[in-house]
Amino acid sequence: MTAVVDDIGSSGTEFLTEERLAIQAMAREFATKEVLPVANELDPVKGDIPMELRRKMADLGFFGVLIPEQYGGLGLGVFEYAVIVEELARAWMSVSSLIARGQQFTAGFTEEQRRKYLPRMATGDFLSAFALSEPDAGSDVAALSTRAARDADGWRINGQKMWCTFADGADYLQVFARTAPLDREHRSRGISCFIMPKPRGELPEGVTGTPVRKIGYHGWRTWELSFDNAYAAADALVGPEGEGFKVAMGDLETARIHTAARAIGVARGALEDSISYVQQRVQFGRPIGDNQAIRFKIAHMATEVEAARSLMYRICAAVDAGKSSTVEASMVKYFATEMAERVTSEALQIHGGAGYTTDFAVERHWRDAKLTKIFEGTSEIQLKIISDSILGRQAR
């Protein structure tokens, strides 16, 4: 059982132009009619996001929201991107994540790479899997040890990667590896980024993998990968050699806003499902929504969702205006994801025993909300970034 209700509150009225409202309505209708039924059917059985759904997303331009029009994209801003992401995440967070696979972490592309790849990304025909984290390099990205060595006409990559979602279904891997010995005084130096095109549905030659046994984020698989002399072409470098860390960090404003939007969408789903449930569930002769304790829970959940969205809208507007918002992006990522965990947990409590089954979508929202606090930089990393901006960085 799941429901979609009108927005609670009125956040963003000063930001939501007629064009943005039209985009929101379009994305909401698509999410409600196309994504939500698929999510309710496939997530409980860990089924894959269907190709037909991906084609429909491509037809609406979702894979090219941020890609300039000259390369076949919509050429819109982070604000419009966040609006679309929230609507998709309200239905299924994995689908809202899929659209990032063609339009984020491309800042390091050369003009030749942009002309070659961006038009295909905008149509959903060239989607990525991000191979950055390793067993001993999660939040501490600079600790990565995967190596890339020059070969006669390219590079050979060796090492281990973790948490590579969509490695099998993607059209290329974006791989980060050391191309210079570790400098312990400047650990982020000497890391390079490579594009490894591959057949969709397979891993590249020289790469083997094992799916991670995760508790949520279903619809696609997340992999542990082993690189054994895997080949990358000479022109596969993204950004200058040795500056891959900048490529990985260069799009984090957008990435963290994207995660905030996902968290808000998931929390909104939990809130809307709870509103529907408390009006239908009868105990002691009346709907449980008549009980003040339940009504106050709903009020608190709605307030938290509203506050997170308002903060996100303000930061999106700043980013689109060209203002550096690194710290603010960390703030909204932290605030929205912590909020989502609280709201979805409260929603499950409202559903009682029914919420602890896969018959109701609230357990999906609960599982996926937890992940938003972990990827794109954990809540603890966001707090470090924010506190360092206020108090200065701690001495090593």
C-alpha positions as CSV (number, residue, x, y, z in Angstrom):
1,M,0.0,0.0,0.0
2,T,1.3,3.5,-0.9
3,A,-0.1,6.9,-1.6
4,V,0.8,10.2,-3.1
5,V,-0.7,13.3,-1.5
6,D,-0.3,17.0,-2.2
7,D,2.8,18.7,-0.9
8,I,2.6,19.6,2.8
9,G,3.5,23.2,3.4
10,S,4.6,25.7,0.8
11,S,8.4,25.6,0.7
12,G,10.1,27.2,-2.3
13,T,7.2,29.4,-3.5
14,E,9.8,32.2,-4.2
15,F,11.9,29.7,-6.1
16,L,9.4,27.6,-8.0
17,T,8.8,29.4,-11.3
18,E,6.1,28.3,-13.7
19,E,8.7,26.4,-15.6
20,R,9.9,24.6,-12.5
21,L,6.4,23.8,-11.4
22,A,5.8,22.3,-14.8
23,I,8.9,20.2,-14.5
24,Q,7.9,19.1,-11.0
25,A,4.4,18.1,-12.2
26,M,5.8,16.2,-15.1
27,A,8.4,14.3,-12.9
28,R,5.7,13.6,-10.2
29,E,3.3,12.2,-12.7
30,F,6.0,10.0,-14.2
31,A,7.2,8.8,-10.8
32,T,3.6,8.0,-9.6
33,K,2.4,6.2,-12.7
34,E,5.6,4.6,-14.0
35,V,8.1,4.2,-11.2
36,L,6.1,3.6,-8.1
37,P,4.3,0.5,-9.3
38,V,7.5,-1.0,-10.6
39,A,9.2,-0.3,-7.3
40,N,6.5,-1.9,-5.2
41,E,6.7,-5.0,-7.4
42,L,10.4,-5.4,-7.8
43,D,12.1,-4.0,-4.7
44,P,10.7,-6.7,-2.4
45,V,12.2,-9.4,-4.7
46,K,15.4,-7.5,-5.4
47,G,14.5,-7.2,-9.1
48,D,16.4,-5.0,-11.5
49,I,15.2,-1.6,-12.8
50,P,13.6,-2.6,-16.2
51,M,15.2,-1.4,-19.4
52,E,11.8,-0.2,-20.6
53,L,11.6,2.2,-17.6
54,R,15.1,3.5,-18.4
55,R,14.0,4.2,-22.0
56,K,11.0,6.2,-20.8
57,M,13.3,8.2,-18.5
58,A,15.6,8.9,-21.4
59,D,12.7,10.0,-23.6
60,L,11.9,12.6,-20.9
61,G,15.5,13.8,-20.8
62,F,16.2,12.8,-17.3
63,F,19.7,11.6,-18.1
64,G,20.6,15.0,-19.6
65,V,19.2,17.5,-17.1
66,L,22.6,19.1,-16.4
67,I,24.2,18.4,-19.8
68,P,24.4,21.5,-22.0
69,E,22.0,21.8,-24.9
70,Q,24.9,21.9,-27.4
71,Y,25.7,18.2,-26.3
72,G,22.1,17.1,-26.5
73,G,21.0,17.7,-22.9
74,L,18.4,19.9,-21.4
75,G,20.9,22.5,-20.1
76,L,19.0,23.1,-16.9
77,G,20.4,23.9,-13.4
78,V,21.0,22.1,-10.2
79,F,17.6,23.4,-9.0
80,E,15.6,21.6,-11.7
81,Y,17.8,18.5,-11.2
82,A,17.0,18.4,-7.5
83,V,13.3,18.9,-8.2
84,I,13.3,15.9,-10.5
85,V,15.4,13.8,-8.2
86,E,13.1,14.3,-5.2
87,E,10.1,13.2,-7.3
88,L,11.8,10.1,-8.5
89,A,13.2,9.2,-5.0
90,R,9.7,9.5,-3.5
91,A,8.9,6.5,-5.7
92,W,12.2,4.5,-5.7
93,M,15.5,5.9,-4.6
94,S,17.5,3.7,-6.9
95,V,15.8,5.2,-10.0
96,S,16.6,8.7,-8.7
97,S,20.2,7.6,-8.4
98,L,20.3,6.1,-11.9
99,I,19.9,9.5,-13.6
100,A,23.2,10.7,-12.1
101,R,25.1,8.0,-14.0
102,G,25.4,10.2,-17.1
103,Q,25.6,13.8,-15.9
104,Q,27.8,13.9,-12.8
105,F,31.6,13.7,-12.4
106,T,32.2,14.9,-16.0
107,A,33.9,18.2,-15.1
108,G,37.3,16.7,-16.0
109,F,36.4,15.7,-19.5
110,T,38.3,17.3,-22.4
111,E,36.4,19.0,-25.1
112,E,37.0,15.9,-27.3
113,Q,35.6,13.6,-24.6
114,R,32.6,15.9,-24.1
115,R,31.7,15.8,-27.8
116,K,32.3,12.0,-27.8
117,Y,30.4,11.0,-24.7
118,L,28.0,13.7,-23.5
119,P,25.4,13.2,-26.3
120,R,25.3,9.5,-25.6
121,M,25.0,10.2,-21.8
122,A,22.1,12.6,-22.4
123,T,20.1,9.8,-24.1
124,G,20.9,7.2,-21.4
125,D,23.1,5.2,-23.8
126,F,26.4,5.7,-22.0
127,L,26.0,5.4,-18.2
128,S,28.7,5.0,-15.6
129,A,29.7,3.0,-12.6
130,F,32.0,4.8,-10.1
131,A,34.9,2.7,-9.0
132,L,36.6,4.9,-6.3
133,S,36.2,3.2,-2.9
134,E,38.4,0.3,-1.8
135,P,38.4,-2.1,1.2
136,D,40.8,0.3,3.0
137,A,39.8,3.5,1.4
138,G,36.3,4.6,2.1
139,S,35.9,8.1,3.7
140,D,39.7,8.3,3.4
141,V,39.7,8.3,-0.4
142,A,43.4,9.4,-0.6
143,A,44.3,6.0,0.9
144,L,43.4,4.1,-2.3
145,S,46.1,1.7,-3.5
146,T,44.8,0.4,-6.9
147,R,47.6,1.0,-9.4
148,A,47.7,2.0,-13.0
149,A,50.9,1.4,-14.9
150,R,51.7,2.5,-18.5
151,D,51.6,-0.3,-21.1
152,A,52.7,-0.1,-24.7
153,D,49.6,1.7,-25.9
154,G,47.6,2.4,-22.7
155,W,47.4,1.5,-19.1
156,R,47.1,-1.7,-17.0
157,I,45.2,-1.5,-13.8
158,N,45.5,-3.7,-10.8
159,G,43.8,-3.6,-7.4
160,Q,40.5,-3.9,-5.5
161,K,37.4,-1.7,-5.5
162,M,34.4,-1.7,-3.2
163,W,30.8,-0.4,-3.4
164,C,30.8,-0.1,-7.2
165,T,27.0,0.1,-7.9
166,F,25.9,-0.7,-11.4
167,A,29.3,-2.2,-12.5
168,D,27.6,-4.8,-14.6
169,G,24.8,-2.7,-16.0
170,A,26.8,0.4,-16.9
171,D,28.4,1.2,-20.2
172,Y,31.7,2.2,-18.7
173,L,33.6,2.2,-15.4
174,Q,35.1,5.4,-14.0
175,V,38.1,4.0,-12.3
176,F,40.5,5.8,-9.9
177,A,44.0,4.4,-9.5
178,R,47.5,5.6,-8.5
179,T,49.8,6.4,-11.4
180,A,52.6,7.7,-9.1
181,P,54.0,6.4,-5.8
182,L,52.3,7.5,-2.7
183,D,53.6,10.8,-1.3
184,R,52.7,10.6,2.4
185,E,52.8,14.4,2.8
186,H,50.4,14.9,-0.2
187,R,48.5,11.7,-0.3
188,S,45.9,12.9,-2.8
189,R,48.5,13.5,-5.5
190,G,49.3,10.9,-8.0
191,I,45.8,9.5,-8.4
192,S,44.4,9.4,-11.9
193,C,40.9,8.8,-13.3
194,F,40.2,6.5,-16.2
195,I,37.2,5.7,-18.4
196,M,36.8,2.0,-19.2
197,P,34.1,1.4,-21.8
198,K,32.6,-2.1,-21.7
199,P,29.6,-4.1,-23.0
200,R,26.4,-3.4,-21.0
201,G,25.6,-6.4,-18.8
202,E,29.2,-7.5,-18.4
203,L,32.4,-6.5,-16.5
204,P,35.4,-5.4,-18.5
205,E,38.1,-7.9,-19.5
206,G,40.5,-8.3,-16.6
207,V,37.8,-7.4,-14.1
208,T,36.0,-9.9,-11.9
209,G,33.5,-9.2,-9.2
210,T,31.2,-10.3,-6.4
211,P,27.8,-8.7,-5.7
212,V,27.6,-7.1,-2.2
213,R,24.9,-8.6,0.0
214,K,23.3,-5.3,0.8
215,I,20.0,-4.8,2.7
216,G,18.6,-2.1,0.5
217,Y,19.2,0.1,-2.6
218,H,17.7,-2.7,-4.7
219,G,17.0,-2.5,-8.4
220,W,20.7,-2.9,-9.3
221,R,23.7,-4.7,-7.9
222,T,26.6,-3.2,-6.0
223,W,30.0,-4.9,-6.5
224,E,33.3,-5.7,-5.0
225,L,35.7,-5.7,-8.0
226,S,39.2,-7.1,-8.7
227,F,41.3,-5.6,-11.4
228,D,43.9,-8.0,-12.8
229,N,45.9,-6.2,-15.6
230,A,42.6,-4.6,-16.8
231,Y,43.3,-2.4,-19.8
232,A,42.5,1.3,-20.2
233,A,43.3,3.0,-23.5
234,A,45.8,5.8,-23.7
235,D,43.0,8.4,-24.2
236,A,41.0,7.1,-21.3
237,L,42.4,9.6,-18.8
238,V,39.8,12.1,-17.3
239,G,41.7,15.2,-16.4
240,P,45.4,15.5,-16.2
241,E,47.5,12.5,-15.1
242,G,47.9,12.5,-11.3
243,E,44.9,14.8,-10.7
244,G,42.1,12.3,-10.4
245,F,41.4,13.3,-6.8
246,K,40.3,16.7,-8.1
247,V,38.0,14.9,-10.6
248,A,36.5,12.9,-7.7
249,M,36.0,15.9,-5.5
250,G,35.1,18.4,-8.2
251,D,31.5,17.6,-8.5
252,L,30.7,17.1,-4.8
253,E,28.4,20.2,-4.5
254,T,26.1,18.7,-7.1
255,A,26.5,15.1,-5.7
256,R,25.6,16.1,-2.2
257,I,22.6,18.2,-3.3
258,H,21.6,15.1,-5.3
259,T,21.8,13.0,-2.2
260,A,19.9,15.6,-0.2
261,A,17.1,15.5,-2.8
262,R,17.1,11.7,-2.7
263,A,16.7,11.8,1.1
264,I,13.9,14.4,1.0
265,G,12.1,12.3,-1.6
266,V,12.4,9.1,0.5
267,A,11.3,10.9,3.6
268,R,8.3,12.4,1.7
269,G,7.3,9.0,0.6
270,A,7.3,7.7,4.2
271,L,5.3,10.8,5.3
272,E,2.7,10.4,2.5
273,D,2.3,6.7,3.1
274,S,1.9,7.4,6.9
275,I,-0.8,10.1,6.2
276,S,-2.7,7.6,4.1
277,Y,-2.3,4.8,6.6
278,V,-3.4,6.7,9.7
279,Q,-6.6,7.6,8.0
280,Q,-7.4,4.0,7.1
281,R,-6.1,2.1,10.1
282,V,-8.8,1.7,12.7
283,Q,-8.1,0.8,16.3
284,F,-10.4,1.2,19.4
285,G,-13.2,2.1,17.0
286,R,-11.7,5.1,15.2
287,P,-8.8,5.9,12.8
288,I,-5.5,6.0,14.5
289,G,-5.0,9.5,12.9
290,D,-7.6,10.8,15.4
291,N,-5.1,10.1,18.3
292,Q,-3.1,13.2,19.3
293,A,0.2,11.2,19.6
294,I,-0.1,10.1,16.0
295,R,-1.1,13.5,14.8
296,F,1.9,15.1,16.4
297,K,4.2,12.6,14.8
298,I,2.8,13.5,11.4
299,A,3.2,17.2,12.2
300,H,6.8,16.8,13.2
301,M,7.6,14.6,10.2
302,A,6.0,17.2,7.8
303,T,8.0,20.0,9.4
304,E,11.3,18.2,9.1
305,V,10.7,17.4,5.4
306,E,9.6,21.0,4.8
307,A,12.7,22.4,6.5
308,A,15.1,20.2,4.5
309,R,13.5,21.1,1.2
310,S,13.6,24.8,2.0
311,L,17.3,24.6,2.8
312,M,18.0,22.6,-0.4
313,Y,16.1,25.1,-2.6
314,R,18.1,28.0,-1.2
315,I,21.4,26.2,-1.8
316,C,20.4,25.1,-5.3
317,A,19.6,28.7,-6.2
318,A,23.0,29.8,-4.9
319,V,24.9,27.1,-6.9
320,D,23.0,28.0,-10.1
321,A,23.9,31.7,-9.5
322,G,27.6,30.7,-9.5
323,K,28.2,31.0,-5.8
324,S,30.6,28.5,-4.2
325,S,28.5,26.5,-1.8
326,T,30.8,23.6,-0.7
327,V,30.0,24.0,3.0
328,E,26.3,24.6,2.4
329,A,26.1,21.5,0.2
330,S,27.5,19.5,3.1
331,M,25.0,21.2,5.5
332,V,22.0,20.2,3.4
333,K,23.4,16.7,2.8
334,Y,23.8,16.2,6.5
335,F,20.5,17.8,7.5
336,A,18.4,16.1,4.9
337,T,19.8,12.6,5.4
338,E,19.7,12.7,9.2
339,M,16.1,13.9,8.8
340,A,15.2,11.1,6.4
341,E,16.4,8.4,8.8
342,R,14.3,9.9,11.6
343,V,11.2,10.4,9.5
344,T,11.3,7.0,7.9
345,S,11.8,5.3,11.3
346,E,8.8,7.2,12.7
347,A,6.8,6.2,9.7
348,L,7.6,2.5,10.3
349,Q,6.6,3.0,13.9
350,I,3.3,4.5,12.8
351,H,2.6,1.5,10.6
352,G,3.3,-0.9,13.5
353,G,3.7,-4.5,12.6
354,A,2.6,-3.9,9.1
355,G,5.5,-1.6,8.6
356,Y,7.9,-4.4,9.4
357,T,6.7,-6.3,6.3
358,T,7.4,-5.9,2.6
359,D,3.7,-5.5,2.0
360,F,4.1,-1.8,2.7
361,A,6.7,0.5,1.0
362,V,7.6,2.2,4.3
363,E,10.3,-0.5,5.0
364,R,11.9,0.3,1.7
365,H,12.0,4.0,2.5
366,W,13.5,3.1,5.9
367,R,16.3,1.0,4.5
368,D,17.1,3.4,1.7
369,A,17.1,6.4,4.0
370,K,19.9,4.9,6.1
371,L,22.1,4.7,3.1
372,T,21.8,8.4,2.4
373,K,23.8,9.0,5.6
374,I,26.7,6.9,4.3
375,F,27.3,7.5,0.6
376,E,28.6,10.8,-1.0
377,G,30.4,11.4,2.3
378,T,29.1,10.1,5.7
379,S,27.3,12.4,8.1
380,E,30.5,12.4,10.2
381,I,32.5,13.7,7.1
382,Q,30.0,16.4,6.5
383,L,30.2,17.5,10.2
384,K,34.0,17.7,9.8
385,I,33.7,19.8,6.7
386,I,31.2,22.1,8.4
387,S,33.1,22.4,11.7
388,D,36.4,23.0,9.9
389,S,34.8,25.9,8.0
390,I,33.7,27.5,11.3
391,L,36.6,26.7,13.6
392,G,39.5,26.1,11.2
393,R,41.1,22.8,10.4
394,Q,42.6,20.8,13.2
395,A,46.4,20.4,13.3
396,R,47.6,17.0,12.3
